[in-house]
Amino acid sequence: MNDAPLLEVKDLVKEFAVRKNPFDKALAGTDLKVHAVDGVSFSLKKGEVLGLAGESGSGKSTVGRLTLRLMDPTAGRVDFEGTDLTTLSEEALRRLRPRMQMVFQDPLSSLSPRMSIGAAIRHGLDVHHVGDRHERNDVVRSLMDDVGLTPADFLFQKYPHQISGGQAQRVVIARALALNPDFVVADEPIAMADVSVRALIMELLKKLKDKRDLTYLFITHDLATAKYLCDRVAVMYLGRIVEIGPKDEVFRHPHHPYTKALLNAVPVPDPGRRRTHELPRGEIPSAVFPPSGCHFHPRCPFAMPACQEARPPLKNVGSGHQSACILE
């Protein structure tokens, strides 16, 4: 892998306005906002896989969409090979799109029910006028073979309602790879798949990554899958990265209490082994009214008064390993 980052995210912020009637606004005293992403920074080298992990509502999917500029950030920048995507015109961004693709979480909701499987995979090639119709169809059939959609000629004319969930997931993976991208955001690509096919999808993603020299931002709520596929892991909580580092370092020496809690929640294949670790109290707070200081302090068993006062910055706790916690 090269030393220069393929992707670099700097102080990314995304806020969504909460629609309220004038009476509610008057009671609140200000316009309410959802603080979905709150100052996120990270980088990705060519050929690397970064896992972005956390509970639902932590802002993982929003970060993924922001890195591809599927939505505009409130603040911050996203550099792709040194080019700030947030400043590009629509035409310049369109020319860059083939190099950046996304595998969406729910394959059936991201596939048009009126478009055949072959047409769905071919759509990006059609939009960017890659080759003629015959050449595009040949690319599609080759991709279908690569992702295990066989026999390709039989499935080419099928529609999303005529295939299984596992096959639909393979379709959206093939569609993302049709333009031969360098960078892929995989947004919980196994969340909607049956348990019996999740391992197959993970193995497929790994095989395609090696074969095509892909760079992944792999979004997941399951640290066990991140451990299998990723080189580094970033843990998010309520819009912020609270810990980031090499996979083995984070799993062997977790520093932030939230990371420890997520690892303690990973199922252990031993029915006789009882859990002895305390899990976080309550639910993840509202992103409209996030807690002051460290967002995790209302649920943290080690919280101190200082945790409520200021946002703890990411600090080095090991080789390439950073944690946003005041605990030593």
ChimeraX attribute file (.defattr): number of C-alpha atoms within 10 A of each C-alpha:
attribute: neighborCount
match mode: 1-to-1
recipient: residues
	/A:1	9
	/A:2	9
	/A:3	8
	/A:4	13
	/A:5	17
	/A:6	20
	/A:7	21
	/A:8	20
	/A:9	20
	/A:10	15
	/A:11	14
	/A:12	22
	/A:13	23
	/A:14	23
	/A:15	17
	/A:16	14
	/A:17	11
	/A:18	12
	/A:19	11
	/A:20	12
	/A:21	8
	/A:22	10
	/A:23	9
	/A:24	13
	/A:25	14
	/A:26	11
	/A:27	8
	/A:28	11
	/A:29	9
	/A:30	9
	/A:31	13
	/A:32	17
	/A:33	15
	/A:34	16
	/A:35	21
	/A:36	22
	/A:37	29
	/A:38	21
	/A:39	16
	/A:40	19
	/A:41	16
	/A:42	16
	/A:43	16
	/A:44	21
	/A:45	18
	/A:46	19
	/A:47	19
	/A:48	22
	/A:49	24
	/A:50	27
	/A:51	28
	/A:52	28
	/A:53	28
	/A:54	25
	/A:55	17
	/A:56	13
	/A:57	17
	/A:58	24
	/A:59	25
	/A:60	30
	/A:61	23
	/A:62	19
	/A:63	26
	/A:64	21
	/A:65	17
	/A:66	22
	/A:67	25
	/A:68	22
	/A:69	17
	/A:70	11
	/A:71	14
	/A:72	17
	/A:73	21
	/A:74	13
	/A:75	15
	/A:76	18
	/A:77	22
	/A:78	25
	/A:79	18
	/A:80	21
	/A:81	14
	/A:82	12
	/A:83	14
	/A:84	15
	/A:85	20
	/A:86	19
	/A:87	13
	/A:88	13
	/A:89	9
	/A:90	9
	/A:91	9
	/A:92	11
	/A:93	15
	/A:94	11
	/A:95	10
	/A:96	15
	/A:97	16
	/A:98	19
	/A:99	15
	/A:100	20
	/A:101	22
	/A:102	23
	/A:103	23
	/A:104	22
	/A:105	21
	/A:106	19
	/A:107	23
	/A:108	19
	/A:109	10
	/A:110	13
	/A:111	21
	/A:112	14
	/A:113	14
	/A:114	11
	/A:115	15
	/A:116	19
	/A:117	29
	/A:118	23
	/A:119	21
	/A:120	24
	/A:121	29
	/A:122	24
	/A:123	18
	/A:124	19
	/A:125	23
	/A:126	15
	/A:127	8
	/A:128	13
	/A:129	11
	/A:130	13
	/A:131	12
	/A:132	10
	/A:133	13
	/A:134	9
	/A:135	11
	/A:136	22
	/A:137	18
	/A:138	12
	/A:139	17
	/A:140	26
	/A:141	21
	/A:142	15
	/A:143	22
	/A:144	26
	/A:145	14
	/A:146	15
	/A:147	20
	/A:148	16
	/A:149	22
	/A:150	14
	/A:151	11
	/A:152	17
	/A:153	13
	/A:154	9
	/A:155	18
	/A:156	20
	/A:157	14
	/A:158	15
	/A:159	19
	/A:160	22
	/A:161	13
	/A:162	14
	/A:163	14
	/A:164	13
	/A:165	19
	/A:166	20
	/A:167	22
	/A:168	24
	/A:169	24
	/A:170	24
	/A:171	27
	/A:172	24
	/A:173	27
	/A:174	28
	/A:175	27
	/A:176	24
	/A:177	27
	/A:178	22
	/A:179	21
	/A:180	15
	/A:181	19
	/A:182	19
	/A:183	27
	/A:184	23
	/A:185	25
	/A:186	23
	/A:187	22
	/A:188	22
	/A:189	25
	/A:190	24
	/A:191	15
	/A:192	16
	/A:193	21
	/A:194	12
	/A:195	11
	/A:196	9
	/A:197	14
	/A:198	17
	/A:199	15
	/A:200	14
	/A:201	21
	/A:202	17
	/A:203	14
	/A:204	16
	/A:205	20
	/A:206	17
	/A:207	14
	/A:208	17
	/A:209	19
	/A:210	11
	/A:211	9
	/A:212	13
	/A:213	16
	/A:214	20
	/A:215	23
	/A:216	27
	/A:217	23
	/A:218	25
	/A:219	25
	/A:220	25
	/A:221	20
	/A:222	19
	/A:223	22
	/A:224	13
	/A:225	19
	/A:226	23
	/A:227	16
	/A:228	13
	/A:229	19
	/A:230	21
	/A:231	17
	/A:232	22
	/A:233	27
	/A:234	25
	/A:235	26
	/A:236	24
	/A:237	25
	/A:238	26
	/A:239	26
	/A:240	24
	/A:241	27
	/A:242	28
	/A:243	27
	/A:244	30
	/A:245	23
	/A:246	18
	/A:247	22
	/A:248	14
	/A:249	17
	/A:250	26
	/A:251	17
	/A:252	9
	/A:253	14
	/A:254	22
	/A:255	23
	/A:256	22
	/A:257	24
	/A:258	24
	/A:259	25
	/A:260	18
	/A:261	16
	/A:262	19
	/A:263	17
	/A:264	15
	/A:265	15
	/A:266	11
	/A:267	10
	/A:268	11
	/A:269	7
	/A:270	7
	/A:271	7
	/A:272	7
	/A:273	8
	/A:274	8
	/A:275	11
	/A:276	7
	/A:277	10
	/A:278	11
	/A:279	17
	/A:280	17
	/A:281	10
	/A:282	8
	/A:283	9
	/A:284	18
	/A:285	17
	/A:286	12
	/A:287	19
	/A:288	15
	/A:289	11
	/A:290	16
	/A:291	16
	/A:292	14
	/A:293	15
	/A:294	25
	/A:295	23
	/A:296	24
	/A:297	19
	/A:298	20
	/A:299	17
	/A:300	18
	/A:301	14
	/A:302	10
	/A:303	17
	/A:304	13
	/A:305	8
	/A:306	13
	/A:307	21
	/A:308	17
	/A:309	12
	/A:310	11
	/A:311	15
	/A:312	17
	/A:313	14
	/A:314	16
	/A:315	15
	/A:316	14
	/A:317	17
	/A:318	14
	/A:319	9
	/A:320	12
	/A:321	22
	/A:322	23
	/A:323	26
	/A:324	21
	/A:325	22
	/A:326	16
	/A:327	12
	/A:328	6
